[in-house]
Amino acid sequence: MKQNLKKFVTKTSMKLKLEEIINASPALQTLSNTKLPVLVSFKLSMLLKELNPVYQSYNESRTKLLEKYGKLNKEKTNYDFDGNKREEYAEKHKELLQADIKLDIPDIKISELDDIKIEPIFLEQLNWLLK
């Protein structure tokens, strides 16, 4: 069935900042837990499969930065920073978030979402996705 649906999906090549992708995560998570029309669900599934490796790479890179500049506390819940290490970490993390990511995004039109109610903040986070 997925092979048949693929012929109905057009994609747009985009270059996004990693920060845009990371910031869209809550909105995408909410959408993925919403009942949507079948074609929109399929497109969203395609998008999430493309984004999952990006999220994984980001989390690995972020953890390496935290380990380099900070020290995991005794409770193993947060990282503590000595001296100016927090600022160094913040600078490197900001550089990471500015990385350009090239993706082939399935086109999702707002009109395809039918009567789905979406919070305005989520629309802002997804402005690069929704047409």
N, C-alpha and C positions, 0 to 999 in steps of 0.2 A: 504494500500500500504506500509506503514512503516513497518508493521510486515514482509512483504515479503522481504524488503530490509535488515532487521536486520540479516537475515541468511547469507548475503554476507559480513558482517562486522566482521573482527577480531579485537580484542582489546589486548593491552599490558598493564599490570599493571606497573605503574611507581611511583617512589617517586621523587618529584621535590621540590626544594626550592620555597617558596612563591615568592621570588624575580624573579625567572625565569618565573613564570606564569604572574606576574604583568608586567614584561618587554615585554612579548609576546602580550599583549593586543592590541597595535596599529596594529601589523601585522595581528592578528586574525580579527580585525575590518575591515581592508582593504580587507582581503580574503572574509569575509562574505558579502561584498558589490560588489564582483566580480562574473561574470557569470562563473560558474564551471560546469563540468559534473555532472549529477544527483547524482551519487553515492558519489562523493566527497562532494557535497553540503550536502547530507544526513549525511555523517561522520562528517563534520564540524558542522552541527546543533547538532548532538549528543555531540560533544566535548563542544560546547558553553553551552549547558544545564548542563553539568557537572561542567563547570567552573563558571557559574553565581553565585552559592552560595559561592564559594571561593572569588570572587570579592566583593560580598556583605559583607561577614564577614570581609574581609580586610578593606574595607572602614569604617565599623562600628568601628573596633579596632583602626584604624588610627585616626578617629574623636575623640574617647575617649582619646587617647594620646594627641592630640592637645588641647582638653579641659582641661586635667589635667595639662599640662605644659605651655600652652599659654592662651592668652586672645584674643577673637575675636575683631578686630578693629571696629571703629564706622561705617565704610562702610559695615561691615560684609562680607569682601572679603578675608581677611587674618588674620592669628593669629600673635600676637606680643608676644615676650618672654622677661621676666625680668631676669637680672643677667645671671646665668648659666643654666637657664631653657631650652634654645635652645639646648645646648649640651646634657642635660639629655633626652630631647625629641628625638634627633637624635640617641642617644645610644639605647633607647627603640624601636624606629622605626626600627633600624638596626637588633635588636634581632627578632622583628616580621617578618621581611623579610627573616630571616634564618630558619623559621619554615618549617618542612618537611610536604609535602602534598602528600597523596597517591591518585592516580587516575587510572581509567581504561580508557586508551586513544585509540580511534579508530585508526587503522593503516592507514596512508595516505602516499602513495608512490609519490615521485616527478614525476614519469612517469605518474601518474594519472592526473596530472595537465595540461596535454596536452601542448598547446602553450601559456599558461598563462605567462605573464611577471610579475616577482616579483623583487622588489628592493633587492639588496644584504643585506642591513641592516635587512630586514624582514626575509630573509633566516637565518641570524644569530640568530634572536630572536626565530625562529621556529625550530632550529636544533634538539630539543628534540622531535618534532612532526613528521617531515618529514623523511621518510625512503628512 
